[in-house]
Amino acid sequence: MRKKSNFLKKHIKAIKIFALLLIIFYSLSLFVANIFYYKNDVKEIKLFPKISFGIDIVGGNQLTIAIDTSDALKDQISNNKEFIEEYCKDKKLNCKMEFKSNDILIDVLQNKDEVEKNKNNKKYFKQLKNERKMFIGQLRQAFQRYDLEVLKNDDLNYSILLKMTDKTLEGIIADITDKAISILKNRVDGVGVKEISVQRYGNDKIVILIPNGVDVNNIKSIINTTAKLNFHLMDRVHIFNYKPKEIAKKHVLYPSYKEDERTGTTTYYLMEEKSVLSGDCMANVQPNMDGIGVSINFRLNSKGTKKFGDITKNNIGRLLAIVLDEKVLMAPMINVPILGGSGSITGNFSVQEAQNLAVLLRSGSLPAKISIINERQLSSIFDKNVLSSATKSVLICMSLVALVLIMRYKNFGAIAFVALILNFLFTITIISSFGFTLTLPGIAGFVLMLGMATDANILIYEKMKELKKQGVQQPETIIKNSFSKAIATILDSNITTIIAGIALFGFGGSFIKGFSITLIFGILCSIFTSVNITKMIIEMIYKNSKRINI
């Protein structure tokens, strides 16, 4: 049994060493490959992932975007009007509304004949009083951000003013901006470019940082589209090869998304003004390249599926126009009820157009129109002294640490320095493999991490010295006890730093996140290299030694 146990131990140790050598080989190869990539401006590395540098290192474009909140506020007022109208209709209240800027004045009037008829009916007036209280309560709940004031209040007629204060307006604009940022981030991620940063600038502006090497025009087309998708019912006779001068009431005229390739003319579609379905009901959108043509497949959510089923069931023979930003993608005829909630949009798209449209529809429509008000080029520091200084600082830091370690601990200091180099390589490997972006603060995090990484080795070596002073001479005993006694202190000190790094990542900006990422992964790698790898090397060197000199 003992022989079998020794055999397993030897093999497990051999497997660990082999796995470690593979990791070291991969990390070193990735590092060398990336140096070759940036020196020779190679566009793609097939074997190894690329280290992504932030815009503060590689330079790029800064787009400042203004949000036109006026249309969004109009939509909100329209929704408010619809809510009040529906409530009054449901409760059979005679309401009149007047809009003054962003404020809403509601007059509730009772039927004079009905009042005269019930002038001696106490229950009737009590009911009117309860209806008034309920209506005011509903308005307070639905318009929490508005100041509600009852201007005229009696048992019969009353007026309510919903006033939008400056604070309310700021809050609504902030919400619109937050939603726009979230949608723009989703669009950028959908294109597959992780290095782009989308940040708030003031209350109603957004700054987008695009690093060099990214197709700026493609990103502009992606972010500059509102992507408001609607479905409108129409009839076949309302398709024109010219722009009609007269438009029927409660109808709108929209042009085709693309001109006819053969004739170069634009087709116009006259359709019902009110849409029957919106893009909010989209659950999933994917481009489809099946060899026959390029299309966009979509699937609706449960609410949209039911609504779409009812629309197609009740409108067989009519056309259903699919409209994106007031341009018609297609207008197919409804031949049969579509109850499955899925469909396909065709429109002579190129592959790039289909992919971009799928991203736009998947991420949703912007809450308001946006416009690029400023664009400026940010210079790269690759051709300046900043990157050189940053690299020198890392090398100087490592050299000084190595010098101190070797002077203080001799051979053990050299082992700790080897662990430090491996820590650096492993951290770089993790950052590039998981697609994190390395920024200048990230390089600062590297420098700090390299200084802190030797703490664990110093703790272990000092424990070794203590054991030697206590009279312990067996190398195996010194190695085993020093590592086991130091591990708790090492974990405690490093875990607290990791917690601080996580806090920085959670609450800091994009550049602070770059610092925290290198710090967190650097410390995790330092625990592995300082404890596991250092112990493995020391055990191999002092396996047959009778004493340890430290």
C-alpha positions in Angstrom: 0.0 0.0 0.0 2.9 2.4 0.9 4.6 1.7 -2.5 1.3 2.4 -4.3 0.9 5.6 -2.3 4.5 6.8 -3.1 3.8 5.9 -6.8 0.7 8.1 -6.8 2.4 11.0 -5.1 5.3 10.9 -7.6 2.9 10.9 -10.5 0.6 13.6 -9.1 3.7 15.8 -8.6 4.9 15.1 -12.1 1.4 16.0 -13.5 1.5 19.3 -11.5 4.9 20.2 -12.9 3.9 19.3 -16.4 0.7 21.4 -16.1 2.7 24.3 -14.7 5.2 24.1 -17.5 2.3 24.2 -20.1 0.8 27.3 -18.4 4.2 29.0 -18.4 4.9 28.1 -22.0 1.4 29.4 -23.1 1.8 32.7 -21.1 5.3 33.3 -22.4 4.2 32.6 -26.0 1.2 34.9 -25.7 3.5 37.7 -24.3 6.1 37.3 -27.1 3.3 37.1 -29.7 1.7 40.3 -28.6 5.1 42.1 -28.6 5.5 40.9 -32.2 1.9 42.0 -33.0 2.4 45.6 -31.9 5.9 46.0 -33.3 4.9 44.8 -36.7 1.3 46.1 -36.7 -0.2 42.6 -37.4 -3.9 42.9 -37.7 -4.8 39.5 -36.3 -3.3 36.9 -34.0 -4.9 33.5 -34.6 -3.1 31.4 -32.0 -3.2 33.8 -29.1 -5.7 36.4 -27.8 -4.7 40.1 -28.3 -3.9 42.4 -25.3 -6.5 45.2 -25.7 -5.2 48.6 -24.8 -7.4 51.5 -23.7 -7.9 54.7 -25.6 -5.6 56.5 -23.2 -2.7 54.3 -24.6 -3.6 53.7 -28.3 -5.5 57.0 -29.0 -8.7 57.2 -31.0 -11.9 59.2 -31.4 -14.0 61.0 -28.8 -17.7 61.6 -29.8 -19.8 63.9 -27.7 -23.5 63.2 -28.2 -26.4 65.4 -27.3 -29.8 63.9 -26.6 -32.9 65.7 -28.0 -35.2 65.2 -25.0 -38.1 67.3 -26.5 -39.5 64.4 -28.5 -39.2 62.0 -25.5 -41.1 64.5 -23.4 -43.8 64.8 -26.1 -44.1 61.0 -26.1 -44.4 61.0 -22.3 -47.1 63.7 -22.4 -48.9 61.7 -25.1 -48.7 58.6 -22.9 -50.0 60.6 -19.9 -52.9 61.9 -22.0 -53.7 58.4 -23.1 -53.7 57.2 -19.4 -56.0 59.9 -18.2 -58.4 59.5 -21.1 -58.6 55.7 -20.6 -59.2 56.2 -16.9 -61.9 58.8 -17.4 -63.6 56.6 -20.0 -63.4 53.5 -17.8 -64.9 55.4 -14.8 -67.3 57.4 -17.0 -65.8 60.8 -15.9 -66.3 63.9 -18.0 -62.7 65.2 -18.2 -61.2 68.0 -20.2 -57.4 68.3 -20.5 -55.3 71.3 -21.3 -51.5 71.2 -21.8 -49.5 74.2 -20.8 -45.8 73.5 -21.7 -45.1 70.3 -19.7 -47.9 70.9 -17.2 -51.4 69.2 -17.4 -54.6 70.9 -16.3 -57.5 68.5 -15.9 -61.1 69.7 -15.5 -63.7 67.2 -14.2 -67.2 68.3 -14.9 -70.5 66.7 -13.9 -73.6 66.4 -16.0 -75.9 69.2 -14.9 -79.1 67.2 -15.7 -77.7 64.2 -13.8 -76.9 66.5 -10.8 -80.4 68.1 -10.9 -82.0 64.7 -11.1 -80.1 63.4 -8.0 -80.1 66.7 -6.0 -81.8 65.0 -3.0 -79.9 61.8 -3.3 -77.2 61.7 -0.7 -75.7 58.4 -1.9 -75.1 60.0 -5.3 -73.1 62.9 -3.9 -71.2 60.5 -1.6 -70.3 58.5 -4.7 -69.1 61.6 -6.5 -66.9 62.4 -3.5 -65.4 58.9 -3.4 -64.8 59.1 -7.2 -62.9 62.4 -6.8 -60.7 60.9 -4.0 -60.0 57.8 -6.0 -59.1 59.8 -9.2 -56.8 62.1 -7.3 -55.2 59.1 -5.6 -54.6 57.4 -9.0 -53.1 60.5 -10.4 -50.7 60.9 -7.4 -49.6 57.2 -7.9 -49.2 57.5 -11.7 -47.5 60.9 -11.6 -45.3 60.7 -8.6 -42.7 63.1 -10.0 -45.3 65.8 -10.6 -46.6 68.3 -8.1 -50.3 67.7 -7.9 -52.5 70.7 -6.9 -56.3 70.7 -6.7 -57.3 74.2 -7.9 -61.1 74.0 -7.5 -62.5 71.4 -5.3 -66.2 70.9 -4.6 -68.6 67.9 -4.7 -69.5 68.5 -8.3 -66.7 70.1 -10.4 -63.0 70.3 -9.7 -59.7 71.1 -11.5 -56.4 69.4 -11.0 -53.0 70.8 -12.1 -50.1 68.3 -12.6 -47.1 70.6 -12.5 -43.7 69.5 -13.8 -41.0 71.2 -11.6 -37.4 71.8 -12.6 -36.4 68.9 -10.4 -38.9 66.6 -12.1 -37.7 67.6 -15.5 -34.1 67.0 -14.5 -35.0 63.5 -13.2 -36.9 62.6 -16.4 -34.0 63.8 -18.6 -31.5 61.8 -16.4 -33.7 58.7 -16.9 -33.7 59.2 -20.6 -29.9 59.6 -20.6 -29.4 56.5 -18.5 -31.6 54.5 -20.9 -29.8 55.8 -23.9 -26.4 54.9 -22.3 -27.6 51.4 -21.6 -28.9 50.9 -25.2 -25.7 52.3 -26.8 -23.6 50.0 -24.6 -25.7 47.0 -25.8 -25.3 48.1 -29.4 -21.5 48.5 -29.1 -21.3 45.1 -27.4 -23.4 43.6 -30.1 -20.9 44.7 -32.7 -18.2 42.8 -30.7 -16.0 45.8 -29.8 -15.3 45.7 -26.1 -12.8 48.5 -26.0 -15.4 51.3 -26.6 -16.3 53.3 -23.6 -19.8 54.9 -23.2 -20.0 57.5 -20.4 -22.4 60.1 -19.1 -21.4 63.8 -19.7 -23.5 66.2 -17.7 -27.2 65.5 -17.4 -28.2 65.2 -21.1 -25.0 64.3 -23.0 -22.9 61.2 -23.6 -19.3 60.7 -24.4 -18.2 57.7 -26.5 -14.5 56.8 -26.7 -13.5 54.7 -29.7 -9.9 53.4 -29.8 -7.8 53.4 -33.0 -8.3 50.3 -35.1 -12.1 50.4 -34.9 -14.3 51.3 -37.9 -15.5 54.7 -36.6 -18.1 55.2 -39.5 -19.7 51.8 -38.7 -19.9 52.7 -35.0 -21.4 56.1 -35.9 -24.1 54.4 -38.0 -24.9 52.0 -35.2 -25.2 54.7 -32.5 -26.8 57.4 -34.6 -29.9 55.4 -35.4 -32.9 55.7 -33.2 -34.1 52.2 -34.2 -37.8 52.8 -33.5 -39.6 49.8 -34.9 -43.4 49.8 -35.5 -45.9 47.6 -37.4 -48.7 49.5 -39.3 -51.7 48.1 -41.1 -52.3 49.3 -44.7 -54.0 48.3 -48.0 -52.3 47.2 -51.2 -53.8 50.2 -53.2 -51.8 52.6 -51.0 -48.4 51.8 -52.5 -47.1 54.5 -54.8 -44.1 55.1 -57.1 -44.4 58.8 -56.5 -45.0 61.0 -53.4 -48.8 61.8 -53.2 -49.7 65.4 -52.4 -52.8 64.5 -50.4 -52.7 62.2 -47.3 -55.9 60.7 -45.9 -56.9 61.6 -42.3 -55.3 59.4 -39.6 -52.8 58.1 -42.1 -49.0 58.7 -42.6 -46.8 58.4 -45.6 -43.4 56.7 -45.3 -40.8 56.0 -47.9 -39.1 52.7 -48.5 -35.9 51.9 -46.6 -34.0 51.6 -49.8 -34.3 52.9 -53.4 -35.2 50.4 -56.1 -31.8 49.1 -57.5 -33.0 49.0 -61.1 -34.9 52.3 -61.4 -33.4 54.3 -58.5 -36.9 55.4 -57.5 -38.3 55.5 -53.9 -41.6 53.7 -53.1 -44.0 55.4 -50.8 -46.5 53.6 -48.4 -49.6 55.2 -47.1 -50.6 53.5 -43.8 -52.7 53.9 -40.7 -51.1 56.5 -38.4 -51.5 54.4 -35.2 -49.1 51.4 -35.0 -50.6 48.1 -34.0 -47.3 46.7 -32.6 -44.0 48.2 -31.5 -40.4 46.9 -31.3 -40.7 46.7 -27.5 -42.3 43.3 -28.0 -39.1 41.8 -29.6 -37.6 39.0 -27.6 -34.8 38.0 -29.9 -33.5 39.2 -33.3 -30.8 37.5 -35.3 -29.3 38.0 -38.9 -29.8 35.0 -41.2 -27.5 34.1 -44.1 -29.0 30.8 -45.5 -27.3 30.9 -48.9 -30.5 32.1 -50.7 -30.4 35.6 -49.3 -29.8 37.8 -46.3 -32.7 38.3 -43.8 -33.4 39.2 -40.2 -35.3 36.6 -38.1 -37.2 37.8 -35.1 -39.1 36.3 -32.2 -41.7 38.1 -30.1 -42.3 37.9 -26.4 -45.5 36.3 -25.0 -47.4 39.6 -25.0 -46.3 40.4 -28.6 -47.0 36.9 -29.8 -50.7 37.1 -28.6 -51.1 40.6 -30.1 -49.4 39.6 -33.4 -51.6 36.6 -33.6 -54.8 38.7 -33.1 -53.6 41.3 -35.7 -52.9 38.7 -38.4 -56.0 36.7 -37.6 -58.3 39.8 -37.9 -56.6 41.4 -41.0 -56.2 38.7 -43.6 -55.7 40.2 -47.0 -54.3 43.4 -45.7 -50.6 44.5 -45.7 -48.5 44.8 -42.5 -45.8 47.4 -42.9 -42.7 47.0 -40.8 -41.3 50.5 -40.3 -37.9 51.4 -38.9 -37.4 55.1 -38.1 -40.2 56.2 -40.5 -38.8 54.1 -43.3 -40.5 50.9 -44.6 -38.4 47.8 -44.4 -41.1 45.6 -46.0 -44.9 45.4 -46.3 -45.9 41.8 -46.7 -49.5 40.6 -47.2 -51.2 38.8 -44.3 -52.3 35.5 -45.9 -52.8 33.3 -42.7 -52.9 34.0 -39.0 -49.3 33.9 -37.5 -49.7 32.5 -34.0 -46.1 31.4 -33.3 -44.8 34.8 -32.7 -41.8 34.6 -35.1 -41.1 36.0 -38.5 -38.5 37.2 -40.9 -37.7 40.6 -42.4 -36.3 40.7 -45.9 -35.2 43.8 -47.8 -32.3 43.1 -50.1 -29.8 43.7 -47.2 -26.1 43.2 -47.3 -24.5 41.0 -44.6 -23.2 44.1 -42.8 -26.6 45.8 -42.9 -28.4 42.7 -41.6 -25.9 42.4 -38.7 -26.2 46.0 -37.8 -30.0 46.0 -38.0 -30.2 42.9 -35.9 -28.0 44.6 -33.3 -30.2 47.7 -33.4 -33.5 45.8 -33.0 -32.1 43.5 -30.4 -30.8 46.4 -28.2 -34.1 48.4 -28.6 -34.9 51.8 -29.7 -33.3 54.9 -28.2 -35.7 56.9 -25.9 -34.9 60.1 -27.9 -33.1 61.3 -31.0 -29.4 61.8 -30.6 -26.8 63.9 -32.6 -23.1 64.0 -32.6 -22.2 67.6 -31.6 -18.5 67.2 -31.3 -15.8 64.8 -32.6 -12.1 65.0 -31.8 -9.1 62.8 -32.4 -7.2 61.6 -29.3 -3.5 61.1 -30.0 -1.8 57.8 -29.3 1.1 57.6 -26.8 2.7 54.6 -28.6 5.0 57.1 -30.4 5.7 59.3 -27.4 7.6 59.0 -24.2 4.7 58.1 -21.9 4.4 54.4 -22.8 8.2 54.2 -22.7 8.2 55.7 -19.2 5.5 53.3 -18.1 7.4 50.3 -19.4 10.6 51.6 -17.8 8.8 52.0 -14.5 7.7 48.4 -14.5 11.2 47.2 -15.4 12.9 49.4 -12.8 10.3 48.3 -10.2 11.1 44.6 -11.0 14.9 45.2 -11.0 14.8 47.0 -7.6 12.6 44.3 -6.1 15.0 41.6 -7.4 18.0 43.4 -6.0 16.5 43.8 -2.5 15.3 40.1 -2.5 18.7 38.7 -3.6 20.6 40.9 -1.2 18.4 39.9 1.7 17.6 36.2 1.0 20.3 35.2 -1.5 19.1 32.0 -3.4 15.6 32.3 -1.9 15.4 35.9 -3.2 16.2 34.6 -6.7 13.4 32.1 -6.4 11.0 34.8 -5.3 12.0 36.9 -8.3 11.2 34.0 -10.6 7.8 33.7 -9.0 7.4 37.5 -9.5 8.1 37.2 -13.3 5.6 34.3 -13.5 3.1 36.4 -11.7 3.5 39.1 -14.3 3.1 36.7 -17.2 0.1 35.0 -15.6 -1.7 38.3 -15.0 -1.1 39.4 -18.6 -2.5 36.1 -19.8 -5.7 36.4 -17.8 -6.3 40.0 -18.8 -5.9 39.2 -22.5 -7.7 35.8 -22.4 -10.8 37.3 -20.8 -10.8 40.4 -23.0 -10.1 43.0 -20.4 -8.7 46.3 -21.5 -5.3 47.5 -20.2 -5.2 51.2 -19.5 -2.6 53.5 -18.0 -4.1 53.2 -14.5 -3.9 49.4 -15.2 -0.1 49.7 -15.8 0.0 51.6 -12.4 -1.9 48.7 -10.9 0.8 46.4 -12.3 3.6 48.4 -10.7 1.8 48.4 -7.3 1.0 44.7 -7.6 4.7 43.9 -8.4 5.7 45.7 -5.2 3.1 43.9 -3.1 3.6 40.4 -4.7 6.7 39.6 -2.7 5.0 40.2 0.7 4.0 36.5 0.8 7.5 35.3 0.0 9.0 37.6 2.7 6.5 36.2 5.3 7.5 32.7 4.4 11.2 33.3 4.5 11.0 35.1 7.9 9.1 32.1 9.2 12.0 29.9 8.0 14.5 32.1 9.8 12.4 31.8 13.0 12.4 28.0 12.8 16.1 27.9 12.2 16.7 30.1 15.3 14.5 27.7 17.3 16.9 24.9 16.4 15.0 23.2 13.5 17.6 21.9 11.0 15.7 19.5 8.7 14.9 21.2 5.4 11.7 19.3 4.9 10.4 20.3 8.3 11.4 24.0 7.8 9.7 24.2 4.4 6.5 22.5 5.5 6.1 24.4 8.7 7.0 27.8 7.4 4.5 27.6 4.5 1.7 26.2 6.7 2.2 28.9 9.4 2.4 31.8 6.9 -0.5 30.9 4.7 -3.2 32.3 7.0 -1.5 35.7 7.3 -0.9 35.7 3.5 -4.6 35.0 2.8 -5.9 37.6 5.3 -3.7 40.4 4.0 -4.4 39.7 0.3 -8.2 39.1 0.7 -8.6 42.6 2.2 -6.8 44.1 -0.8 -8.9 42.1 -3.2 -12.1 43.4 -1.5 -10.8 47.0 -1.9 -10.1 46.2 -5.6 -13.7 44.8 -6.1 -15.1 48.0 -4.5 -13.0 50.1 -6.9 -14.3 48.0 -9.9 -17.9 48.3 -8.8 -18.0 52.0 -8.1 -15.2 53.5 -10.1 -15.1 54.8 -13.7 -13.7 53.0 -16.7 -10.1 54.0 -16.0 -10.3 53.1 -12.3 -11.7 49.7 -13.3 -8.5 49.1 -15.4 -6.5 49.7 -12.2 -8.6 47.4 -10.1 -8.6 44.6 -12.7 -4.8 44.4 -12.8 -4.6 44.7 -9.0 -7.2 41.9 -8.3 -5.9 39.4 -10.8 -2.3 40.3 -10.0 -2.9 39.5 -6.3 -4.7 36.3 -7.1 -1.7 35.2 -9.3 0.8 36.3 -6.6 -0.9 34.0 -4.0 -0.6 31.1 -6.5 3.0 31.9 -7.5 4.3 32.8 -4.0 2.8 29.8 -2.3 2.5 27.0 -4.8 5.3 27.6 -7.3 7.8 28.9 -4.8 7.2 25.9 -2.6 7.6 23.5 -5.5 10.9 25.1 -6.6 12.3 25.1 -3.0 11.3 21.5 -2.5 13.0 20.4 -5.8 16.2 22.3 -5.0 16.6 21.3 -1.3 15.2 17.7 -1.7 18.4 16.0 -0.9 20.0 18.8 1.2 20.8 18.4 4.9 20.4 22.1 5.8 19.0 25.4 4.5 21.0 28.6 4.4 18.8 31.7 4.4 
